[in-house]
Amino acid sequence: MNLDELISEYAGIEERLADPSVHADQGLARKLGKRYAELRPIVETHRELASTEDDLATAKELAGEDEAFATEAVDLERHREELTERLRRLLVPRDPNDAKDVILQVKAGEGGEESALFAGDLLRMYLRYAERVGWKTEVLDGHPSDLGGYKDVTVAVKAKGAKDEGVWTRLKYEGGVHRVQRVPATESQGRIHTSAVGVLVTPEAEDVDVQIDANDLRVDVYRSSGPGGQSVNTTDSAVRITHLPTGVVVSCQNEKSQLQNKEQAMRILRSRLLAMAQEEADAAAAAERKSQVRTVDRSERVRTYNYPENRISDHRVGYKAYNLDQVLDGDLHNVTQALVDADMERRLAEAQRA
């Protein structure tokens, strides 16, 4: 779509959102609100650019009569260039999932109990980052380790409102193998060990995104294990769902009731089936998804967390900083921004070649 079409779409959505009947359908209202939020920066920048160009034309006309207008024209010219570049970036085709929430899975890999402990550290990092930016989080399923880490944990991360930046915009780059170098709590000789944790991020699918036939599902129930209160190990509340056409298996045991666990498992299943469908439909998306972890191997790393040097390194964009303690406390913005910027440069280059 060109700029005029986007402006027209924005005006149309604005008119629809002013209609009270639209808000009777929460799903529709949420969808329109997210699209409205996507288009708003484009429209606002376009309006500011048009206003700046009008002011610049006026300042140039009056520059011969008053030097103050000549100075103002220089400033306006600079501002026009900034706005033109901003609008160019905003018009670069977006990832269609950027407005979506995500389901994020952290899974221990090589390194045994130390890997599970670091999986717990990464989970806390993401939860604290979400808290900093105002996102809501919900642990859908988790398998704690003996020393307080996680063998496997799945969490939903949601933006609080339709006007907020989509969670996928930031967290989609977290998928891959995260390597840690530190002296484990289980190490008595003080030696530095290397272990790995896998992170998988998928956009959370809504019911309208993925249609699942109940006849394609096999649902098994079993008794929960691990922490969880009186219900654990006494009732068949844990749920395992197998999607027979694809072989995708998800399980959930965090909730006390079988129904709640089934609902959570279905959320995870929908997000994974959506990711699979997009892989099959789009070769570019497939390449991007394959960059995420398939096996947790220390050699396939996207990021390294070096505790002795307090260093964090992202190997995809050459990012390096010596504030690991702050990053693990949720200060992840600069890391994710480096990846956002690199992706934008790639998209700009592709748009220029097109």
C-alpha positions in Angstrom: 0.0 0.0 0.0 1.2 3.5 -0.8 1.1 6.4 1.7 -2.3 7.8 0.5 -3.9 4.4 1.0 -2.5 4.0 4.5 -3.8 7.5 5.4 -7.2 6.6 4.0 -7.2 3.3 6.0 -6.2 5.2 9.2 -9.2 7.6 8.7 -11.5 4.7 8.1 -10.4 2.8 11.2 -10.7 6.0 13.3 -14.3 6.4 12.1 -15.1 2.7 12.9 -13.6 3.0 16.4 -15.9 5.9 17.1 -18.9 3.7 16.5 -20.0 2.1 19.9 -21.4 -0.9 18.1 -17.9 -1.9 17.0 -16.8 -2.3 20.7 -19.5 -4.9 21.3 -17.2 -7.3 19.4 -14.1 -7.2 21.6 -12.1 -9.2 19.1 -12.8 -6.8 16.3 -12.2 -3.7 18.5 -8.9 -5.1 19.6 -7.9 -5.9 16.0 -8.8 -2.4 14.8 -7.1 -0.8 17.8 -3.8 -2.6 17.0 -3.9 -1.7 13.3 -4.8 1.9 14.3 -1.7 2.0 16.6 0.5 0.7 13.8 -0.7 3.4 11.4 -0.7 6.3 13.8 3.1 7.0 13.7 3.0 7.0 9.9 0.1 9.5 9.7 1.5 11.7 12.5 4.9 11.9 10.8 3.3 12.6 7.4 1.3 15.5 9.0 4.3 16.9 10.7 6.3 16.7 7.5 3.6 18.5 5.5 3.4 21.2 8.2 7.2 21.6 8.3 7.4 21.9 4.5 4.8 24.7 4.6 6.7 26.5 7.3 9.9 26.1 5.4 8.4 27.6 2.2 7.2 30.6 4.2 10.6 31.0 5.9 12.4 31.0 2.6 10.0 33.6 1.2 10.7 35.9 4.2 14.4 35.2 4.5 15.4 38.1 2.3 13.6 40.6 4.6 14.7 39.2 7.9 17.8 37.1 8.8 15.8 35.4 11.6 13.7 33.7 8.9 16.9 32.6 7.1 18.2 30.9 10.3 14.8 29.4 10.9 14.8 28.0 7.3 18.1 26.2 8.0 16.6 24.6 11.1 13.4 23.6 9.3 15.4 22.1 6.4 17.3 19.9 8.9 14.0 18.9 10.6 12.4 18.1 7.2 15.3 15.7 6.4 14.9 14.0 9.8 11.2 13.6 9.2 11.7 12.3 5.7 14.0 9.6 6.9 11.7 8.7 9.8 8.8 8.3 7.3 10.9 6.3 5.0 11.7 3.8 7.8 8.0 3.7 8.9 6.9 2.8 5.4 9.3 -0.2 5.2 7.1 -3.3 5.1 6.5 -4.6 8.6 6.7 -8.1 10.0 2.9 -9.1 9.9 3.3 -10.5 13.4 4.7 -7.3 15.0 1.5 -6.4 16.7 1.1 -9.9 18.3 1.8 -11.1 21.8 4.2 -14.0 22.2 4.6 -17.4 23.9 8.2 -17.8 25.0 9.7 -21.2 26.0 13.0 -21.5 27.8 14.5 -25.0 27.8 17.6 -26.3 29.6 20.1 -28.1 27.3 23.7 -29.3 27.7 25.0 -28.6 31.2 22.7 -30.6 33.4 21.6 -28.9 36.6 23.7 -25.8 35.8 21.8 -25.4 32.5 18.5 -25.6 34.4 19.6 -23.0 36.9 20.5 -20.6 34.0 17.1 -21.3 32.4 15.6 -20.0 35.6 17.9 -16.9 35.4 16.7 -16.2 31.8 13.1 -16.6 32.8 13.6 -14.0 35.6 15.3 -11.7 33.1 12.4 -11.9 30.7 9.8 -11.4 33.5 11.7 -8.4 34.8 12.1 -6.9 31.3 8.4 -7.4 30.7 7.6 -5.6 34.0 9.9 -2.7 33.0 8.1 -2.1 29.7 4.6 -2.7 31.1 3.8 -6.1 29.7 1.8 -8.7 31.4 3.2 -12.2 31.9 1.7 -15.6 32.7 3.6 -18.8 33.3 1.7 -21.4 31.3 3.7 -24.5 32.1 6.9 -25.2 34.0 9.1 -28.2 35.1 11.3 -27.1 38.0 14.7 -28.7 38.6 15.9 -30.0 42.0 18.0 -26.9 42.7 15.4 -24.2 41.9 16.0 -23.8 38.1 13.8 -25.0 35.3 14.2 -27.9 32.9 11.5 -26.4 30.7 9.2 -23.4 31.2 6.7 -21.7 29.0 5.4 -18.1 29.5 2.9 -15.9 27.7 3.9 -12.3 27.4 1.2 -9.7 26.5 1.1 -6.0 25.8 -1.4 -4.4 28.2 -3.3 -2.4 25.5 -4.0 -2.3 21.8 -2.1 1.0 21.5 1.1 -0.5 22.9 4.0 -1.8 20.8 3.5 -5.5 20.0 5.6 -7.9 22.2 6.8 -9.8 19.1 8.4 -6.6 17.8 11.0 -6.9 20.6 11.1 -10.6 21.7 11.2 -12.3 18.3 15.0 -11.9 18.3 15.4 -13.9 21.5 14.9 -17.3 19.8 18.1 -19.4 19.6 20.7 -20.9 21.9 21.9 -18.8 24.8 25.3 -19.8 26.2 26.4 -19.1 29.7 30.0 -19.1 31.1 30.3 -19.0 34.9 31.3 -21.0 37.9 28.2 -23.1 38.7 26.8 -23.3 42.2 27.5 -27.1 42.0 31.2 -26.5 41.2 33.5 -27.1 44.2 36.8 -26.3 42.5 35.9 -22.8 41.2 36.2 -23.8 37.6 34.3 -21.9 34.9 31.8 -24.1 33.0 29.9 -23.5 29.8 26.4 -24.6 29.3 23.5 -23.8 27.0 19.8 -22.9 27.2 17.4 -22.9 24.3 14.8 -20.2 23.8 11.9 -20.5 21.4 9.6 -17.6 20.7 6.3 -17.8 18.7 3.6 -15.2 18.1 0.5 -16.1 20.1 -2.2 -17.1 17.8 -5.8 -16.1 18.2 -8.7 -18.3 17.4 -9.2 -16.6 14.0 -5.5 -17.3 13.1 -5.6 -21.1 13.5 -8.6 -23.4 13.1 -8.1 -26.7 14.9 -10.4 -29.7 14.3 -11.1 -31.4 17.6 -10.9 -34.8 15.7 -7.3 -34.0 15.0 -6.4 -34.0 18.7 -5.4 -36.7 21.1 -5.8 -35.6 24.7 -4.1 -37.5 27.4 -4.4 -36.8 31.2 -1.9 -37.7 33.9 -0.9 -36.8 37.4 1.1 -33.6 37.9 4.6 -33.7 39.3 6.7 -31.2 41.2 5.6 -28.2 43.3 2.0 -27.2 43.1 0.1 -27.7 46.3 -2.4 -30.4 47.5 -3.7 -31.2 44.0 -0.3 -32.4 42.8 0.0 -36.2 42.5 -3.6 -36.7 43.7 -5.6 -36.0 40.5 -5.2 -36.5 36.8 -5.1 -32.7 36.2 -2.1 -32.5 33.9 -2.9 -32.5 30.2 -0.9 -33.6 27.1 -2.3 -32.7 23.7 -1.0 -34.3 20.4 -2.0 -32.7 17.1 -2.1 -35.8 15.0 -1.6 -34.3 11.5 1.6 -32.5 12.5 2.8 -34.6 15.4 3.1 -31.5 17.6 2.9 -32.3 21.3 2.3 -29.8 24.1 1.7 -30.4 27.8 0.6 -28.3 30.7 0.4 -29.1 34.4 0.7 -25.8 36.2 -3.0 -25.3 36.9 -5.0 -27.2 39.5 -7.8 -28.2 37.2 -7.7 -30.4 34.1 -9.8 -27.8 32.2 -7.5 -24.9 32.9 -4.4 -27.0 31.9 -6.2 -28.0 28.6 -6.9 -24.3 27.9 -3.3 -23.3 28.4 -2.1 -26.2 26.3 -4.4 -25.2 23.5 -2.9 -21.6 23.6 0.6 -23.1 23.2 -0.6 -25.4 20.5 -2.2 -22.7 18.5 0.9 -20.5 18.6 3.1 -23.4 17.4 0.7 -24.4 14.6 0.6 -20.7 13.5 4.4 -20.6 13.3 4.5 -23.9 11.3 1.9 -22.6 8.9 3.8 -19.4 8.3 7.0 -21.4 7.7 5.3 -23.4 5.0 3.7 -20.4 3.4 6.7 -18.1 3.3 10.3 -19.1 2.6 11.7 -16.0 4.2 9.7 -16.7 7.4 11.0 -20.3 7.3 14.6 -19.0 7.1 14.0 -16.8 10.1 12.3 -19.5 12.1 15.1 -22.0 11.4 17.5 -19.5 12.9 15.8 -20.3 16.2 17.0 -23.3 18.3 16.1 -26.8 17.1 18.7 -28.6 19.3 20.3 -27.0 22.3 24.0 -27.3 21.3 26.6 -25.0 22.8 28.1 -24.5 19.3 24.8 -23.0 17.9 24.8 -19.8 20.0 23.1 -16.5 19.4 24.2 -14.9 22.6 26.8 -15.4 25.3 26.5 -14.4 29.0 30.0 -14.3 30.5 29.7 -13.9 34.3 33.4 -13.5 35.2 33.7 -10.5 32.8 30.2 -9.2 33.4 29.9 -9.3 29.6 26.9 -10.0 27.3 27.6 -10.6 23.6 25.0 -11.0 20.8 26.9 -12.8 18.0 24.4 -12.0 15.2 25.0 -8.3 15.2 28.3 -8.0 17.0 26.7 -6.4 20.1 28.9 -6.4 23.3 28.4 -4.7 26.6 29.8 -5.1 30.1 26.6 -4.7 32.1 25.5 -8.3 32.3 24.2 -7.9 35.9 21.9 -5.1 34.8 20.7 -7.1 31.7 19.8 -10.1 33.9 17.9 -7.7 36.1 15.7 -6.9 33.1 17.6 -4.0 31.5 17.4 -5.7 28.1 16.4 -2.6 26.0 19.8 -1.9 24.4 20.3 -5.5 23.5 16.9 -5.8 21.7 17.3 -2.4 20.1 20.6 -3.4 18.5 18.7 -6.3 16.9 15.8 -4.1 15.9 18.1 -1.6 14.3 20.0 -4.4 12.4 16.7 -5.8 11.1 15.6 -2.4 10.0 18.8 -1.8 8.0 18.2 -5.2 6.3 14.7 -4.3 5.4 15.7 -0.8 4.1 18.3 -2.5 1.9 15.8 -5.0 0.6 13.2 -2.2 -0.1 15.9 -0.2 -1.9 16.7 -3.2 -4.1 13.1 -3.9 -4.9 
